[in-house]
Amino acid sequence: MLDAIIIFSFILAASGIGFYSIELLPNGALDQVTNLEALRLVVAVFAAIIGGAIGLSFQTTYRRLESQVKEMPLEVILTRAIGLVIGLLLANLMLAPLFLLPIPADFGFIKPLVAVVGSIILSVTGMNLADTHGRGLLRFINPNTVESMVVEGTLKPANTKVLDTSCIIDGRIEALLETGFLEGQILVPQFVLQELQQVADASKDQKRVRGRRGLEILNRIKEDYPDRILINAVDYEDIPTVDAKLVRFAQEISGTLLTNDYNLSKVASVQKVPVLNVNDLVNAVRPSYLPGDNLDLKILKEGKEPSQGIGYLDDGTMVVVEEGSSYVGGELRVVVTSALQTTAGRMIFAKPQASALA
């Protein structure tokens, strides 16, 4: 209903302007018009069409602005409103002496022009400053926000984790929460949620499946742990990449970055941001095998060398068995000879047990 009223108002206003704009024509031109009323109607119809187009554009812009305001958190709206009011007050105080200056009548337009431009500049500046430095006001506006809880001490920064997109898609975060080894609040910034949605809307099937899986996992853990999983509306428009935003956000709240991205963890470590890498945790809890330990292993395929056989432990660790190529497809008891830890994971080297060879 509101959309129709907006468009109809523009059509009505434009047609009225077109109808009466004929009076602005010179008297000589009006005298040459044989049917003035018909000309008025034609101009009014054309003006109504233009007004309808303008009204439709205005209505679309209004709806887009309305949806953005609805999605915007209440504390952001209030802080920007406070910044706007402060900016307008400063504009009035600073521009008041301007009206006392003796300006010639021919340049009388300067005063209102400077007043309007100055008010716009200071009001926009006030809103920008409120976005950047106004988070301290949130504890007075909404004491339940993350920033307010950090300021008041009810949210312990050392226990607060910032969740990365790769960690959500990976899925192991769900198992970590179930075991109870992951403590404290877990924050998911809005820009991480947007990146996850972009992955889910990707054109490539494999990428789209991973994104949708990540959204499903996030919805599940948010339902299972509503008091621990928090979506934070923070964003940094001046920072282009999500990784840089994550590091900046973790620095601001003195939180710990939770990820399985090797490069991101290194960049965060350089900037003195605590990092919990899920891959490091998985490698740390894997069983440790020393030279001389025995394993029952199924040889799945041949190795790079002609005599080697390859098998895998339950946790995915690859075992290279010397002289194991002849046992492909069968099970074999092997003896660990050495282990190698790489950035990609761990590799174990073994040989068949003497009794197995006999």
N, C-alpha and C positions, 0 to 999 in steps of 0.2 A: 504493500500500500504506500509506504514511504517513497519507494522508488518511483511510482507513478506520479505522486505529488511533486517530487523534485523535477521530473521531466516535464510535466504539464505546466509547472510554474515558469520554467525557462521558455516553453513554447508560447505561453500567454504573454510573458513580458516582451519577448522578441517580436511577436506579432503586433503588440501595442506600439512598440517603438517604431516598427516599420510603417504602421498605419499613420502615425502622426508625424513621421519624419518628412512626409511630403511638404509640410509647412515650411521646412528649411530651404526648399528650393527658391531660387530668385523669382520675383513677381513676373518677370518676362517669360520665364519658363512655364510658370503655372498658367499664364494666359494662353499658351499654345496647346495646352492639354484640353482635348475635347470632352473626355469623360474622366473627371477627376476621381470620382468614387471607384470606378473600375481600376484605375491606377493604384489607388489606396489598397484595394483588395489584393491585387497582384503583388505589390511590395510586401503587404502583410503576410501573404502565403509564403513567399520566399524567405522572409525574416523568420517565420515560424519554423520552417524546415531547418534553417541554420540554428535557431534556438533549440530545437529538438536534438540536434547533433551535439551542441554544447552541453545541454542538460544530460544527455546520455553519458558523455565523457565525465561530467562532474559527478554523476551518480556512481559510475564505476570507480572513480578515484575515492569517493566517500566510502564505498563498501570496502575497498582495499585498506583504507586507513582505519576503518572500524574493526576489521579483522585483526590488524596489527595491534591495535589498542587492547582488544580482548585477550590476545595471547601474551601481552606484556604483563609482567608481575606487578602487583599493586604497589610494592615498595618503589619500583622504578618510576611508575607514574607519579607517585607522591613526591619523590626527590626531584624529578624534573619540574613538577609544578612549583615546588619551593624555589628551585633555581630560576624559573621564569619570573616569579613574583619579585625575587630579590633583584634580578636584572632590570625589571621595569622600574622598581623603586630607585635604583641607582641612576637609571636614565633620567627620571624626573628630577632627581636632586642635582645631577651634573648639568642637565640642559636648561634648568630654570634660569640661570644667569644670562643665557642666550637671548631671552625675550626682553631683557633690560637694555640690550645694546641698541644704540641709535642706528638703525638700518634705513636707508632711503626707501620711499614708497615703491619705487620702481623695482626694488629687489626684495619686496616683502615676502616672496615665495620661499626665500632662503630659510626663514625661521621654521615653518612647518616641515619643509623638506629635511632639514637637519634633525629636527625632533623625531620624525618618523624613522629615518635611517638609523639614528643613534639608538632609538628604542629597540629596533629589530636586532641590531648588532649586540647590544648588551643583554637582551633577553636570550638570544641564542648562546652567547657566551656563558650566561648563568646556567642554562640547561647542560651545556657541555661540562662545566665545572662540577655540577651536581652528579653527572654520570661518573666523572673521574675520581672526585674526592668526597662525594657525598655519602659513602657507605657508612660512615660513622653515625649519620643521622638515622640509619635504619633501626638501631637499637631502641630509639624513641618511637619510631613509627610501627615497626613490627618486630617484637623481641624474639620471634621464632625463626628468623632468617639465620642462615649459616654465619654471616658476618657478625650478627648480633650475638650469637652464641659464642663465637670466638672471642669477641671483645669482653663479654661478661664472664668467660671462663667455664661456662657449662659444656662447651664442646672443646675437648682436648685436642689441640692441633697435632700433637705427636701421634695420636691415634687416628687421625683423619686421613683417609686414602682417597686419591683422585684417580678415577678409573679411565683407562685409555680405550679407544675404539678396538684395537687389536685384541685386547684382553677380553672384551665382551664377545667378539666373534669367536675367539678361541674356545670359549665355553667352560674352561676349567675353573673359572671363578665361581661357578655354581657349586662344584664339588668342594672347593675350599671353604665356602660359606657353610655348607652342610657339616663339614668336619669340625668347625668351630675354631680352626687355627687362625682365621683372619678376624682380627678384632677392630673395634672402633667404627666410626661413621664412614660410609663410602659415598663420595660425591661423583655425580655424572654431570659435567658441564653441558650447557645447552648446545655449544658448538660441537661436542662429541656426538650428541644425539642427532644433530643435523648431518654430520658426516656419515653416521650409521644409516640414516634415511637415504642419503645420496648413493651409498653402496647398494642398498636394497632396491633402488630405482635404476640401477645401472643397466646398460644394454646387453652386456655379456651375461649369459646364463649362470656361469659358475660364480661370478662376482655377486650377482643378484641373489643367488641362493645363500651365500655366506652372509650377506647383509640382512636378509629376512631371518636367518637363523639367529643372528646377533640380537635382532629386535625381540624375537620370541624369548631368548634367554634373559634379556633385560626385563621384559614384562614378568617373567616367572619369578626372578629374584626380587623384583620390586613388590610383587604380591606376597611372597613368602617372608620378606624382611622389610615391611613398610617403614619401620622406625630407623632402619640403618641405611637404606638406599635413598638418597636425596638427589633430585634434579635441581641443579643450580642454574639460574638465568644469566650468569656472568658471560660477557663476551668482550673481545678486544678488537674493535674494527680497524685499529692501526697495525695489527699483527696479521700477516697473510696466511700463515700455516697453522694447522691444528696442533702440531707438535710444539711449536713455539708458544702457543696459547696455553697448552697444558703446563709447560714449565713455568710460565709466568703466573698462572693461577696457583700452582703448588707453592711457589715462592711467597705469594701474597698471604696465604693462609697458613704457611709453615706446615704444609701437609706432606704426605708421602705419595709418590707417583707409583701407581700399580699398572704394570705393563708387561708384555712379552716381546716388545720391539727392542732389538739389540741396539740399534743406532740411537733411538730415543733415550734409552737408559744411559748410554754413554754421554750424550749431550747433557742430560739432566745432572749426571754426576759431576761433570765439569763445572756446572753452575751451582754446585753445592746443594742440589735438591735430593733428598733421600729417595731411593728407588727400591721397589720390590719387584724383581723380575720373576715371573712365574716359571720360566724355563730354568733359571738358576735354582729355584726351589725344587723342581722336579729332579734335576740332576743331583741335588744334595740328598734327597731321600731315597735315591736308588740304592739297592743293596751293593755293598762294597765287596769285590772279589779280589783276593790276594793270590799271588803265584802259589800253586800247589792245591788250590781248592778244586773240588770235583763238581762237574755240571752234567746233568742229563739233557742233551740237546738234540733237536731234530735238524738234520742238515737239509736245507731247502734248495740250494743251488751251488754251482761251482763259483769259485772266486776268480780274481784277476789272474792269479798264477795257476798253472795247470793242476797242481796238486792240492790247491786250497778248496775248502768247502765253507759255505756261509750258512749260519743259523742265527736265530734271534731269540732273546729272552722275552719274558712276558711284558716287560716295560719298554720293549722296542730296541734295546741295546743290541748292536750287531756283534756277533762272535765269529772271528776268522779262525778256522781250524786247519792247521797244517796237516797234509796227507789225509784230508777229509773228503776229497772229491769223489772217491769211490763209494762213499756212504750217502750220496744224495738220495733223498726220499726216505731214509731210514733214521732211527734214533741211535745216538751214540753217547757213551760216557766219555767226557773229555776232561783234561787237566789244564787249568789256567796257567799260562806261562808269563803273561804280562798284560797291562791295561794302558790305554792311551786316552787322555782327556783332550778333546778339541772343542772349538767354539760351536761346532755342529752337534756335539754330543760325545758320548763315550764309546770306545771300541775296545773289545777284549780279544786277545790272541790266546789260542789254546792248541792242544794236540791231543790225539786219541790216547786214552788210558792204555797202559801196557796190557792189562787183562783183556781189553776190548780187541786189541790187535791179535792177541793169541786165539 
